[in-house]
Amino acid sequence: MQAASGISMVVALFVWGTTLAAAPDASHVVGQLDTDFQAAVKVNDAQTMGRILGENMILVLGNGTTNTRAELLQEARDKAYVYERQEEDPGTQTVRVWGDTAVVTARLWVKGVNHGASFDRHLWFSDTYVRTRKG
């Protein structure tokens, strides 16, 4: 992920599983899904990332750069980023749900190395989740 390149906000589209249809508290489930996604990014778990990311998702960085799902998954497989930290700051996550759409905002701490260059920063992001018939 390009999280280390000076971004102040990240926007991405994720898939919200159909198993949430019966969930009593969708905001809790989506919040946990987003936390699981951050954990997968931290260890370059392309399989889990691929399960969560929507097929047509686009990551938009604060500088206007975009990445596709395929690019993000390839970066994970290549271990382009080696993270020491890649998690939300405690207490900063907010989940808002409107029907089949949910938006997660939180402050993320990313610390690690990308192609020999170290990074250590906090940034705010927004992730959008959409529940579809396929997941």
N, CA, C and O atoms as CSV, one atom per row, in Angstrom:
chain,resi,resn,atom,element,x,y,z
A,1,MET,N,N,0.832,-1.184,0.000
A,1,MET,CA,C,0.000,0.000,0.000
A,1,MET,C,C,0.868,1.235,0.000
A,1,MET,O,O,2.001,1.200,0.479
A,2,GLN,N,N,0.370,2.284,-0.511
A,2,GLN,CA,C,1.094,3.529,-0.588
A,2,GLN,C,C,0.891,4.380,0.657
A,2,GLN,O,O,1.070,5.596,0.604
A,3,ALA,N,N,0.530,3.775,1.755
A,3,ALA,CA,C,0.180,4.509,2.965
A,3,ALA,C,C,1.305,5.375,3.481
A,3,ALA,O,O,1.051,6.337,4.207
A,4,ALA,N,N,2.528,5.070,3.134
A,4,ALA,CA,C,3.657,5.787,3.700
A,4,ALA,C,C,4.026,7.037,2.927
A,4,ALA,O,O,4.920,7.770,3.351
A,5,SER,N,N,3.380,7.304,1.822
A,5,SER,CA,C,3.840,8.383,0.964
A,5,SER,C,C,3.151,9.712,1.244
A,5,SER,O,O,2.772,10.418,0.310
A,6,GLY,N,N,2.985,10.060,2.503
A,6,GLY,CA,C,2.525,11.390,2.873
A,6,GLY,C,C,1.039,11.611,2.697
A,6,GLY,O,O,0.628,12.740,2.428
A,7,ILE,N,N,0.229,10.605,2.833
A,7,ILE,CA,C,-1.192,10.809,2.640
A,7,ILE,C,C,-1.863,11.250,3.918
A,7,ILE,O,O,-1.423,10.926,5.021
A,8,SER,N,N,-2.933,11.993,3.747
A,8,SER,CA,C,-3.695,12.427,4.898
A,8,SER,C,C,-5.042,11.735,4.956
A,8,SER,O,O,-5.686,11.734,6.005
A,9,MET,N,N,-5.487,11.143,3.850
A,9,MET,CA,C,-6.761,10.444,3.831
A,9,MET,C,C,-6.701,9.349,2.778
A,9,MET,O,O,-6.131,9.540,1.704
A,10,VAL,N,N,-7.282,8.219,3.086
A,10,VAL,CA,C,-7.340,7.105,2.163
A,10,VAL,C,C,-8.797,6.716,1.998
A,10,VAL,O,O,-9.530,6.631,2.984
A,11,VAL,N,N,-9.230,6.476,0.756
A,11,VAL,CA,C,-10.592,6.048,0.494
A,11,VAL,C,C,-10.512,4.769,-0.325
A,11,VAL,O,O,-9.780,4.709,-1.313
A,12,ALA,N,N,-11.251,3.756,0.071
A,12,ALA,CA,C,-11.268,2.493,-0.655
A,12,ALA,C,C,-12.656,1.886,-0.584
A,12,ALA,O,O,-13.449,2.227,0.294
A,13,LEU,N,N,-12.948,0.974,-1.524
A,13,LEU,CA,C,-14.222,0.282,-1.536
A,13,LEU,C,C,-13.983,-1.175,-1.197
A,13,LEU,O,O,-13.134,-1.826,-1.806
A,14,PHE,N,N,-14.719,-1.687,-0.240
A,14,PHE,CA,C,-14.578,-3.044,0.229
A,14,PHE,C,C,-15.908,-3.761,0.060
A,14,PHE,O,O,-16.941,-3.124,-0.144
A,15,VAL,N,N,-15.884,-5.073,0.145
A,15,VAL,CA,C,-17.108,-5.854,0.093
A,15,VAL,C,C,-17.521,-6.229,1.502
A,15,VAL,O,O,-16.701,-6.691,2.295
A,16,TRP,N,N,-18.770,-6.033,1.806
A,16,TRP,CA,C,-19.338,-6.326,3.114
A,16,TRP,C,C,-20.130,-7.608,2.930
A,16,TRP,O,O,-21.119,-7.624,2.198
A,17,GLY,N,N,-19.715,-8.667,3.575
A,17,GLY,CA,C,-20.281,-10.006,3.372
A,17,GLY,C,C,-21.769,-10.106,3.624
A,17,GLY,O,O,-22.320,-9.396,4.466
A,18,THR,N,N,-22.421,-11.002,2.879
A,18,THR,CA,C,-23.860,-11.193,3.032
A,18,THR,C,C,-24.209,-11.781,4.380
A,18,THR,O,O,-25.371,-11.721,4.780
A,19,THR,N,N,-23.262,-12.344,5.093
A,19,THR,CA,C,-23.543,-12.886,6.417
A,19,THR,C,C,-23.958,-11.792,7.391
A,19,THR,O,O,-24.465,-12.085,8.474
A,20,LEU,N,N,-23.749,-10.551,7.020
A,20,LEU,CA,C,-24.120,-9.448,7.902
A,20,LEU,C,C,-25.618,-9.185,7.900
A,20,LEU,O,O,-26.117,-8.441,8.744
A,21,ALA,N,N,-26.343,-9.791,6.957
A,21,ALA,CA,C,-27.777,-9.523,6.855
A,21,ALA,C,C,-28.500,-9.823,8.171
A,21,ALA,O,O,-29.460,-9.139,8.527
A,22,ALA,N,N,-28.039,-10.835,8.881
A,22,ALA,CA,C,-28.694,-11.198,10.131
A,22,ALA,C,C,-27.988,-10.621,11.352
A,22,ALA,O,O,-28.399,-10.878,12.483
A,23,ALA,N,N,-26.942,-9.853,11.135
A,23,ALA,CA,C,-26.163,-9.321,12.248
A,23,ALA,C,C,-26.980,-8.292,13.017
A,23,ALA,O,O,-27.554,-7.386,12.411
A,24,PRO,N,N,-27.041,-8.415,14.345
A,24,PRO,CA,C,-27.817,-7.462,15.135
A,24,PRO,C,C,-27.182,-6.063,15.170
A,24,PRO,O,O,-27.892,-5.068,15.319
A,25,ASP,N,N,-25.864,-5.984,15.034
A,25,ASP,CA,C,-25.182,-4.697,15.087
A,25,ASP,C,C,-24.182,-4.632,13.933
A,25,ASP,O,O,-23.010,-4.972,14.091
A,26,ALA,N,N,-24.661,-4.194,12.779
A,26,ALA,CA,C,-23.829,-4.159,11.584
A,26,ALA,C,C,-22.607,-3.279,11.770
A,26,ALA,O,O,-21.545,-3.584,11.228
A,27,SER,N,N,-22.732,-2.190,12.527
A,27,SER,CA,C,-21.580,-1.298,12.692
A,27,SER,C,C,-20.442,-2.002,13.420
A,27,SER,O,O,-19.274,-1.769,13.109
A,28,HIS,N,N,-20.764,-2.853,14.379
A,28,HIS,CA,C,-19.727,-3.607,15.087
A,28,HIS,C,C,-19.048,-4.604,14.140
A,28,HIS,O,O,-17.825,-4.742,14.147
A,29,VAL,N,N,-19.849,-5.289,13.334
A,29,VAL,CA,C,-19.313,-6.285,12.406
A,29,VAL,C,C,-18.413,-5.620,11.363
A,29,VAL,O,O,-17.328,-6.121,11.067
A,30,VAL,N,N,-18.860,-4.504,10.813
A,30,VAL,CA,C,-18.049,-3.797,9.806
A,30,VAL,C,C,-16.780,-3.238,10.439
A,30,VAL,O,O,-15.711,-3.289,9.830
A,31,GLY,N,N,-16.885,-2.713,11.641
A,31,GLY,CA,C,-15.699,-2.213,12.337
A,31,GLY,C,C,-14.671,-3.303,12.531
A,31,GLY,O,O,-13.476,-3.069,12.346
A,32,GLN,N,N,-15.118,-4.498,12.904
A,32,GLN,CA,C,-14.198,-5.623,13.076
A,32,GLN,C,C,-13.613,-6.057,11.741
A,32,GLN,O,O,-12.438,-6.418,11.668
A,33,LEU,N,N,-14.417,-6.027,10.688
A,33,LEU,CA,C,-13.926,-6.378,9.355
A,33,LEU,C,C,-12.819,-5.417,8.929
A,33,LEU,O,O,-11.825,-5.835,8.336
A,34,ASP,N,N,-12.989,-4.136,9.230
A,34,ASP,CA,C,-11.965,-3.163,8.875
A,34,ASP,C,C,-10.693,-3.380,9.696
A,34,ASP,O,O,-9.585,-3.263,9.173
A,35,THR,N,N,-10.853,-3.693,10.964
A,35,THR,CA,C,-9.699,-4.004,11.822
A,35,THR,C,C,-8.982,-5.246,11.291
A,35,THR,O,O,-7.752,-5.293,11.270
A,36,ASP,N,N,-9.749,-6.247,10.864
A,36,ASP,CA,C,-9.158,-7.458,10.274
A,36,ASP,C,C,-8.395,-7.124,8.994
A,36,ASP,O,O,-7.337,-7.693,8.728
A,37,PHE,N,N,-8.939,-6.197,8.204
A,37,PHE,CA,C,-8.255,-5.799,6.980
A,37,PHE,C,C,-6.906,-5.141,7.302
A,37,PHE,O,O,-5.895,-5.453,6.673
A,38,GLN,N,N,-6.894,-4.233,8.281
A,38,GLN,CA,C,-5.638,-3.573,8.650
A,38,GLN,C,C,-4.616,-4.603,9.119
A,38,GLN,O,O,-3.433,-4.491,8.798
A,39,ALA,N,N,-5.062,-5.606,9.875
A,39,ALA,CA,C,-4.158,-6.658,10.347
A,39,ALA,C,C,-3.610,-7.468,9.176
A,39,ALA,O,O,-2.442,-7.855,9.190
A,40,ALA,N,N,-4.431,-7.728,8.166
A,40,ALA,CA,C,-3.977,-8.473,6.985
A,40,ALA,C,C,-2.942,-7.674,6.201
A,40,ALA,O,O,-1.952,-8.231,5.728
A,41,VAL,N,N,-3.168,-6.374,6.065
A,41,VAL,CA,C,-2.202,-5.517,5.375
A,41,VAL,C,C,-0.863,-5.559,6.109
A,41,VAL,O,O,0.191,-5.643,5.477
A,42,LYS,N,N,-0.901,-5.502,7.431
A,42,LYS,CA,C,0.331,-5.475,8.232
A,42,LYS,C,C,1.228,-6.664,7.947
A,42,LYS,O,O,2.450,-6.519,7.918
A,43,VAL,N,N,0.646,-7.840,7.735
A,43,VAL,CA,C,1.450,-9.050,7.517
A,43,VAL,C,C,1.461,-9.476,6.053
A,43,VAL,O,O,1.872,-10.591,5.733
A,44,ASN,N,N,1.007,-8.585,5.157
A,44,ASN,CA,C,0.984,-8.867,3.717
A,44,ASN,C,C,0.206,-10.139,3.396
A,44,ASN,O,O,0.644,-10.951,2.582
A,45,ASP,N,N,-0.945,-10.308,4.036
A,45,ASP,CA,C,-1.806,-11.465,3.821
A,45,ASP,C,C,-2.730,-11.184,2.631
A,45,ASP,O,O,-3.865,-10.742,2.806
A,46,ALA,N,N,-2.228,-11.446,1.426
A,46,ALA,CA,C,-2.977,-11.140,0.209
A,46,ALA,C,C,-4.281,-11.933,0.124
A,46,ALA,O,O,-5.258,-11.442,-0.441
A,47,GLN,N,N,-4.315,-13.141,0.672
A,47,GLN,CA,C,-5.530,-13.950,0.623
A,47,GLN,C,C,-6.659,-13.292,1.406
A,47,GLN,O,O,-7.775,-13.178,0.898
A,48,THR,N,N,-6.389,-12.860,2.626
A,48,THR,CA,C,-7.418,-12.202,3.435
A,48,THR,C,C,-7.791,-10.860,2.822
A,48,THR,O,O,-8.969,-10.508,2.768
A,49,MET,N,N,-6.804,-10.114,2.363
A,49,MET,CA,C,-7.090,-8.837,1.712
A,49,MET,C,C,-8.004,-9.053,0.512
A,49,MET,O,O,-8.962,-8.306,0.314
A,50,GLY,N,N,-7.706,-10.080,-0.292
A,50,GLY,CA,C,-8.511,-10.367,-1.473
A,50,GLY,C,C,-9.941,-10.754,-1.130
A,50,GLY,O,O,-10.863,-10.459,-1.891
A,51,ARG,N,N,-10.133,-11.409,0.004
A,51,ARG,CA,C,-11.474,-11.778,0.456
A,51,ARG,C,C,-12.282,-10.538,0.840
A,51,ARG,O,O,-13.496,-10.501,0.638
A,52,ILE,N,N,-11.620,-9.536,1.385
A,52,ILE,CA,C,-12.301,-8.343,1.884
A,52,ILE,C,C,-12.480,-7.277,0.805
A,52,ILE,O,O,-13.517,-6.615,0.759
A,53,LEU,N,N,-11.494,-7.105,-0.053
A,53,LEU,CA,C,-11.548,-6.054,-1.067
A,53,LEU,C,C,-12.544,-6.391,-2.171
A,53,LEU,O,O,-12.574,-7.517,-2.668
A,54,GLY,N,N,-13.355,-5.414,-2.549
A,54,GLY,CA,C,-14.267,-5.578,-3.666
A,54,GLY,C,C,-13.494,-5.692,-4.977
A,54,GLY,O,O,-12.406,-5.134,-5.116
A,55,GLU,N,N,-14.064,-6.417,-5.930
A,55,GLU,CA,C,-13.395,-6.653,-7.223
A,55,GLU,C,C,-13.049,-5.352,-7.944
A,55,GLU,O,O,-12.003,-5.267,-8.587
A,56,ASN,N,N,-13.900,-4.351,-7.847
A,56,ASN,CA,C,-13.683,-3.100,-8.578
A,56,ASN,C,C,-13.237,-1.956,-7.680
A,56,ASN,O,O,-13.387,-0.788,-8.039
A,57,MET,N,N,-12.684,-2.288,-6.505
A,57,MET,CA,C,-12.290,-1.240,-5.565
A,57,MET,C,C,-11.139,-0.400,-6.119
A,57,MET,O,O,-10.335,-0.858,-6.931
A,58,ILE,N,N,-11.095,0.809,-5.662
A,58,ILE,CA,C,-10.012,1.740,-5.992
A,58,ILE,C,C,-9.560,2.372,-4.686
A,58,ILE,O,O,-10.383,2.839,-3.899
A,59,LEU,N,N,-8.264,2.387,-4.458
A,59,LEU,CA,C,-7.694,3.086,-3.315
A,59,LEU,C,C,-7.270,4.458,-3.811
A,59,LEU,O,O,-6.480,4.567,-4.749
A,60,VAL,N,N,-7.786,5.498,-3.188
A,60,VAL,CA,C,-7.428,6.868,-3.550
A,60,VAL,C,C,-6.609,7.438,-2.400
A,60,VAL,O,O,-7.083,7.522,-1.267
A,61,LEU,N,N,-5.388,7.823,-2.700
A,61,LEU,CA,C,-4.498,8.388,-1.691
A,61,LEU,C,C,-4.698,9.893,-1.594
A,61,LEU,O,O,-5.270,10.515,-2.489
A,62,GLY,N,N,-4.224,10.464,-0.510
A,62,GLY,CA,C,-4.375,11.894,-0.273
A,62,GLY,C,C,-3.767,12.765,-1.354
A,62,GLY,O,O,-4.197,13.902,-1.550
A,63,ASN,N,N,-2.758,12.242,-2.066
A,63,ASN,CA,C,-2.117,13.017,-3.131
A,63,ASN,C,C,-2.780,12.792,-4.487
A,63,ASN,O,O,-2.296,13.294,-5.501
A,64,GLY,N,N,-3.893,12.036,-4.516
A,64,GLY,CA,C,-4.625,11.799,-5.757
A,64,GLY,C,C,-4.219,10.529,-6.489
A,64,GLY,O,O,-4.885,10.134,-7.446
A,65,THR,N,N,-3.154,9.889,-6.065
A,65,THR,CA,C,-2.723,8.635,-6.676
A,65,THR,C,C,-3.759,7.560,-6.392
A,65,THR,O,O,-4.366,7.548,-5.322
A,66,THR,N,N,-3.965,6.651,-7.349
A,66,THR,CA,C,-4.904,5.558,-7.149
A,66,THR,C,C,-4.211,4.212,-7.323
A,66,THR,O,O,-3.213,4.099,-8.034
A,67,ASN,N,N,-4.756,3.200,-6.664
A,67,ASN,CA,C,-4.296,1.828,-6.804
A,67,ASN,C,C,-5.517,0.940,-6.982
A,67,ASN,O,O,-6.564,1.180,-6.381
A,68,THR,N,N,-5.379,-0.080,-7.806
A,68,THR,CA,C,-6.449,-1.052,-7.988
A,68,THR,C,C,-6.295,-2.191,-6.993
A,68,THR,O,O,-5.274,-2.308,-6.315
A,69,ARG,N,N,-7.301,-3.010,-6.916
A,69,ARG,CA,C,-7.261,-4.206,-6.074
A,69,ARG,C,C,-6.077,-5.078,-6.474
A,69,ARG,O,O,-5.320,-5.539,-5.619
A,70,ALA,N,N,-5.921,-5.302,-7.775
A,70,ALA,CA,C,-4.823,-6.148,-8.261
A,70,ALA,C,C,-3.461,-5.588,-7.848
A,70,ALA,O,O,-2.567,-6.345,-7.468
A,71,GLU,N,N,-3.303,-4.272,-7.921
A,71,GLU,CA,C,-2.028,-3.659,-7.521
A,71,GLU,C,C,-1.761,-3.833,-6.036
A,71,GLU,O,O,-0.637,-4.139,-5.640
A,72,LEU,N,N,-2.789,-3.642,-5.208
A,72,LEU,CA,C,-2.616,-3.794,-3.762
A,72,LEU,C,C,-2.267,-5.240,-3.397
A,72,LEU,O,O,-1.398,-5.487,-2.561
A,73,LEU,N,N,-2.953,-6.184,-4.032
A,73,LEU,CA,C,-2.677,-7.592,-3.737
A,73,LEU,C,C,-1.281,-7.988,-4.203
A,73,LEU,O,O,-0.609,-8.776,-3.537
A,74,GLN,N,N,-0.838,-7.454,-5.337
A,74,GLN,CA,C,0.520,-7.756,-5.803
A,74,GLN,C,C,1.566,-7.168,-4.867
A,74,GLN,O,O,2.579,-7.810,-4.590
A,75,GLU,N,N,1.331,-5.955,-4.379
A,75,GLU,CA,C,2.253,-5.364,-3.398
A,75,GLU,C,C,2.358,-6.240,-2.159
A,75,GLU,O,O,3.445,-6.410,-1.608
A,76,ALA,N,N,1.235,-6.798,-1.719
A,76,ALA,CA,C,1.250,-7.675,-0.548
A,76,ALA,C,C,2.041,-8.949,-0.848
A,76,ALA,O,O,2.871,-9.370,-0.043
A,77,ARG,N,N,1.784,-9.560,-2.002
A,77,ARG,CA,C,2.518,-10.782,-2.368
A,77,ARG,C,C,4.016,-10.518,-2.500
A,77,ARG,O,O,4.834,-11.362,-2.133
A,78,ASP,N,N,4.371,-9.348,-3.023
A,78,ASP,CA,C,5.785,-8.977,-3.200
A,78,ASP,C,C,6.418,-8.480,-1.902
A,78,ASP,O,O,7.632,-8.288,-1.832
A,79,LYS,N,N,5.595,-8.273,-0.879
A,79,LYS,CA,C,6.057,-7.696,0.394
A,79,LYS,C,C,6.788,-6.368,0.157
A,79,LYS,O,O,7.858,-6.116,0.710
A,80,ALA,N,N,6.174,-5.536,-0.679
A,80,ALA,CA,C,6.730,-4.223,-1.004
A,80,ALA,C,C,6.853,-3.357,0.243
A,80,ALA,O,O,7.756,-2.527,0.348
A,81,TYR,N,N,5.938,-3.558,1.184
A,81,TYR,CA,C,5.971,-2.843,2.454
A,81,TYR,C,C,6.186,-3.866,3.566
A,81,TYR,O,O,5.532,-4.908,3.601
A,82,VAL,N,N,7.101,-3.558,4.462
A,82,VAL,CA,C,7.316,-4.373,5.652
A,82,VAL,C,C,6.914,-3.501,6.830
A,82,VAL,O,O,7.574,-2.509,7.140
A,83,TYR,N,N,5.823,-3.884,7.482
A,83,TYR,CA,C,5.252,-3.065,8.539
A,83,TYR,C,C,5.698,-3.513,9.920
A,83,TYR,O,O,5.710,-4.702,10.238
A,84,GLU,N,N,6.061,-2.534,10.727
A,84,GLU,CA,C,6.213,-2.756,12.161
A,84,GLU,C,C,4.884,-2.432,12.843
A,84,GLU,O,O,4.466,-3.112,13.780
A,85,ARG,N,N,4.231,-1.375,12.350
A,85,ARG,CA,C,2.907,-0.969,12.843
A,85,ARG,C,C,2.008,-0.755,11.630
A,85,ARG,O,O,2.443,-0.215,10.613
A,86,GLN,N,N,0.763,-1.178,11.745
A,86,GLN,CA,C,-0.260,-0.964,10.711
A,86,GLN,C,C,-1.584,-1.232,11.400
A,86,GLN,O,O,-2.227,-2.255,11.163
A,87,GLU,N,N,-1.988,-0.298,12.259
A,87,GLU,CA,C,-3.228,-0.498,12.986
A,87,GLU,C,C,-3.859,0.843,13.354
A,87,GLU,O,O,-3.210,1.887,13.412
A,88,GLU,N,N,-5.144,0.747,13.595
A,88,GLU,CA,C,-5.881,1.943,13.976
A,88,GLU,C,C,-5.503,2.367,15.387
A,88,GLU,O,O,-5.316,1.528,16.268
A,89,ASP,N,N,-5.393,3.679,15.596
A,89,ASP,CA,C,-5.165,4.202,16.937
A,89,ASP,C,C,-6.416,3.894,17.768
A,89,ASP,O,O,-7.532,4.150,17.317
A,90,PRO,N,N,-6.242,3.354,18.960
A,90,PRO,CA,C,-7.389,2.991,19.801
A,90,PRO,C,C,-8.345,4.159,20.016
A,90,PRO,O,O,-7.928,5.288,20.275
A,91,GLY,N,N,-9.628,3.861,19.902
A,91,GLY,CA,C,-10.659,4.851,20.171
A,91,GLY,C,C,-10.954,5.803,19.038
A,91,GLY,O,O,-11.791,6.691,19.200
A,92,THR,N,N,-10.296,5.657,17.881
A,92,THR,CA,C,-10.517,6.608,16.784
A,92,THR,C,C,-11.496,6.086,15.733
A,92,THR,O,O,-11.929,6.857,14.877
A,93,GLN,N,N,-11.854,4.811,15.768
A,93,GLN,CA,C,-12.708,4.245,14.728
A,93,GLN,C,C,-14.169,4.654,14.913
A,93,GLN,O,O,-14.731,4.540,16.003
A,94,THR,N,N,-14.766,5.131,13.825
A,94,THR,CA,C,-16.193,5.416,13.784
A,94,THR,C,C,-16.772,4.691,12.582
A,94,THR,O,O,-16.213,4.755,11.487
A,95,VAL,N,N,-17.891,3.999,12.780
A,95,VAL,CA,C,-18.564,3.285,11.694
A,95,VAL,C,C,-19.957,3.870,11.541
A,95,VAL,O,O,-20.707,3.974,12.511
A,96,ARG,N,N,-20.295,4.248,10.323
A,96,ARG,CA,C,-21.627,4.769,10.021
A,96,ARG,C,C,-22.250,3.838,8.990
A,96,ARG,O,O,-21.619,3.507,7.986
A,97,VAL,N,N,-23.487,3.414,9.235
A,97,VAL,CA,C,-24.163,2.466,8.356
A,97,VAL,C,C,-25.429,3.097,7.814
A,97,VAL,O,O,-26.222,3.665,8.565
A,98,TRP,N,N,-25.617,2.995,6.498
A,98,TRP,CA,C,-26.827,3.426,5.820
A,98,TRP,C,C,-27.248,2.282,4.907
A,98,TRP,O,O,-26.672,2.101,3.834
A,99,GLY,N,N,-28.229,1.525,5.315
A,99,GLY,CA,C,-28.688,0.391,4.501
A,99,GLY,C,C,-27.560,-0.601,4.261
A,99,GLY,O,O,-27.012,-1.165,5.208
A,100,ASP,N,N,-27.214,-0.815,2.995
A,100,ASP,CA,C,-26.170,-1.770,2.623
A,100,ASP,C,C,-24.800,-1.124,2.459
A,100,ASP,O,O,-23.881,-1.746,1.927
A,101,THR,N,N,-24.657,0.118,2.910
A,101,THR,CA,C,-23.386,0.830,2.799
A,101,THR,C,C,-22.912,1.231,4.186
A,101,THR,O,O,-23.694,1.682,5.023
A,102,ALA,N,N,-21.621,1.059,4.411
A,102,ALA,CA,C,-21.026,1.470,5.682
A,102,ALA,C,C,-19.731,2.214,5.391
A,102,ALA,O,O,-19.002,1.863,4.464
A,103,VAL,N,N,-19.448,3.237,6.178
A,103,VAL,CA,C,-18.206,3.988,6.050
A,103,VAL,C,C,-17.484,3.938,7.392
A,103,VAL,O,O,-18.049,4.255,8.439
A,104,VAL,N,N,-16.217,3.529,7.327
A,104,VAL,CA,C,-15.376,3.470,8.515
A,104,VAL,C,C,-14.361,4.601,8.417
A,104,VAL,O,O,-13.699,4.751,7.390
A,105,THR,N,N,-14.234,5.388,9.461
A,105,THR,CA,C,-13.154,6.369,9.552
A,105,THR,C,C,-12.365,6.064,10.812
A,105,THR,O,O,-12.926,5.656,11.829
A,106,ALA,N,N,-11.070,6.263,10.735
A,106,ALA,CA,C,-10.194,6.036,11.885
A,106,ALA,C,C,-8.840,6.659,11.589
A,106,ALA,O,O,-8.518,6.991,10.449
A,107,ARG,N,N,-8.060,6.805,12.644
A,107,ARG,CA,C,-6.678,7.262,12.498
A,107,ARG,C,C,-5.794,6.015,12.512
A,107,ARG,O,O,-5.894,5.180,13.411
A,108,LEU,N,N,-4.943,5.905,11.518
A,108,LEU,CA,C,-4.097,4.732,11.324
A,108,LEU,C,C,-2.649,5.086,11.611
A,108,LEU,O,O,-2.165,6.142,11.203
A,109,TRP,N,N,-1.963,4.201,12.313
A,109,TRP,CA,C,-0.521,4.351,12.537
A,109,TRP,C,C,0.182,3.354,11.642
A,109,TRP,O,O,-0.004,2.144,11.777
A,110,VAL,N,N,0.997,3.869,10.720
A,110,VAL,CA,C,1.792,3.017,9.844
A,110,VAL,C,C,3.262,3.312,10.091
A,110,VAL,O,O,3.688,4.466,10.098
A,111,LYS,N,N,4.028,2.248,10.293
A,111,LYS,CA,C,5.456,2.368,10.531
A,111,LYS,C,C,6.112,1.153,9.902
A,111,LYS,O,O,5.686,0.020,10.125
A,112,GLY,N,N,7.156,1.397,9.112
A,112,GLY,CA,C,7.838,0.280,8.475
A,112,GLY,C,C,8.847,0.742,7.459
A,112,GLY,O,O,9.433,1.818,7.571
A,113,VAL,N,N,9.039,-0.114,6.445
A,113,VAL,CA,C,10.030,0.144,5.406
A,113,VAL,C,C,9.425,-0.178,4.046
A,113,VAL,O,O,8.743,-1.191,3.890
A,114,ASN,N,N,9.671,0.677,3.066
A,114,ASN,CA,C,9.256,0.465,1.682
A,114,ASN,C,C,10.460,0.718,0.788
A,114,ASN,O,O,10.947,1.845,0.701
A,115,HIS,N,N,10.937,-0.323,0.127
A,115,HIS,CA,C,12.106,-0.224,-0.752
A,115,HIS,C,C,13.276,0.482,-0.065
A,115,HIS,O,O,13.918,1.349,-0.660
A,116,GLY,N,N,13.549,0.113,1.175
A,116,GLY,CA,C,14.679,0.663,1.914
A,116,GLY,C,C,14.428,1.986,2.606
A,116,GLY,O,O,15.268,2.444,3.380
A,117,ALA,N,N,13.298,2.606,2.345
A,117,ALA,CA,C,12.978,3.896,2.964
A,117,ALA,C,C,12.038,3.677,4.149
A,117,ALA,O,O,10.983,3.059,4.007
A,118,SER,N,N,12.427,4.186,5.312
A,118,SER,CA,C,11.604,4.055,6.515
A,118,SER,C,C,10.484,5.083,6.514
A,118,SER,O,O,10.623,6.173,5.960
A,119,PHE,N,N,9.371,4.718,7.144
A,119,PHE,CA,C,8.260,5.645,7.332
A,119,PHE,C,C,7.641,5.397,8.695
A,119,PHE,O,O,7.675,4.282,9.215
A,120,ASP,N,N,7.080,6.438,9.258
A,120,ASP,CA,C,6.414,6.375,10.560
A,120,ASP,C,C,5.470,7.560,10.631
A,120,ASP,O,O,5.896,8.694,10.847
A,121,ARG,N,N,4.173,7.290,10.447
A,121,ARG,CA,C,3.212,8.393,10.445
A,121,ARG,C,C,1.833,7.933,10.884
A,121,ARG,O,O,1.517,6.743,10.866
A,122,HIS,N,N,1.032,8.892,11.272
A,122,HIS,CA,C,-0.379,8.675,11.590
A,122,HIS,C,C,-1.171,9.389,10.506
A,122,HIS,O,O,-0.799,10.481,10.078
A,123,LEU,N,N,-2.259,8.778,10.063
A,123,LEU,CA,C,-3.092,9.389,9.031
A,123,LEU,C,C,-4.531,8.980,9.246
A,123,LEU,O,O,-4.815,7.912,9.788
A,124,TRP,N,N,-5.430,9.836,8.820
A,124,TRP,CA,C,-6.856,9.530,8.875
A,124,TRP,C,C,-7.261,8.881,7.572
A,124,TRP,O,O,-6.758,9.248,6.510
A,125,PHE,N,N,-8.169,7.915,7.640
A,125,PHE,CA,C,-8.659,7.269,6.421
A,125,PHE,C,C,-10.166,7.071,6.516
A,125,PHE,O,O,-10.758,7.114,7.594
A,126,SER,N,N,-10.760,6.855,5.359
A,126,SER,CA,C,-12.166,6.467,5.240
A,126,SER,C,C,-12.221,5.252,4.330
A,126,SER,O,O,-11.676,5.281,3.227
A,127,ASP,N,N,-12.869,4.190,4.774
A,127,ASP,CA,C,-13.088,2.999,3.966
A,127,ASP,C,C,-14.586,2.831,3.802
A,127,ASP,O,O,-15.341,2.962,4.765
A,128,THR,N,N,-15.015,2.540,2.583
A,128,THR,CA,C,-16.428,2.347,2.288
A,128,THR,C,C,-16.681,0.874,2.013
A,128,THR,O,O,-16.006,0.263,1.185
A,129,TYR,N,N,-17.651,0.313,2.707
A,129,TYR,CA,C,-18.047,-1.084,2.546
A,129,TYR,C,C,-19.447,-1.134,1.956
A,129,TYR,O,O,-20.321,-0.361,2.348
A,130,VAL,N,N,-19.658,-2.049,1.011
A,130,VAL,CA,C,-20.960,-2.210,0.390
A,130,VAL,C,C,-21.351,-3.682,0.457
A,130,VAL,O,O,-20.578,-4.555,0.062
A,131,ARG,N,N,-22.556,-3.951,0.959
A,131,ARG,CA,C,-23.068,-5.318,1.001
A,131,ARG,C,C,-23.759,-5.593,-0.326
A,131,ARG,O,O,-24.642,-4.841,-0.739
A,132,THR,N,N,-23.356,-6.677,-0.996
A,132,THR,CA,C,-23.971,-7.082,-2.272
A,132,THR,C,C,-24.533,-8.490,-2.150
A,132,THR,O,O,-24.352,-9.148,-1.125
A,133,ARG,N,N,-25.205,-8.946,-3.176
A,133,ARG,CA,C,-25.743,-10.309,-3.157
A,133,ARG,C,C,-24.640,-11.351,-3.119
A,133,ARG,O,O,-24.828,-12.435,-2.566
A,134,LYS,N,N,-23.487,-11.033,-3.705
A,134,LYS,CA,C,-22.361,-11.983,-3.735
A,134,LYS,C,C,-21.508,-11.906,-2.486
A,134,LYS,O,O,-20.693,-12.795,-2.242
A,135,GLY,N,N,-21.673,-10.895,-1.713
A,135,GLY,CA,C,-20.856,-10.739,-0.515
A,135,GLY,C,C,-20.407,-9.331,-0.344
A,135,GLY,O,O,-19.706,-9.020,0.619
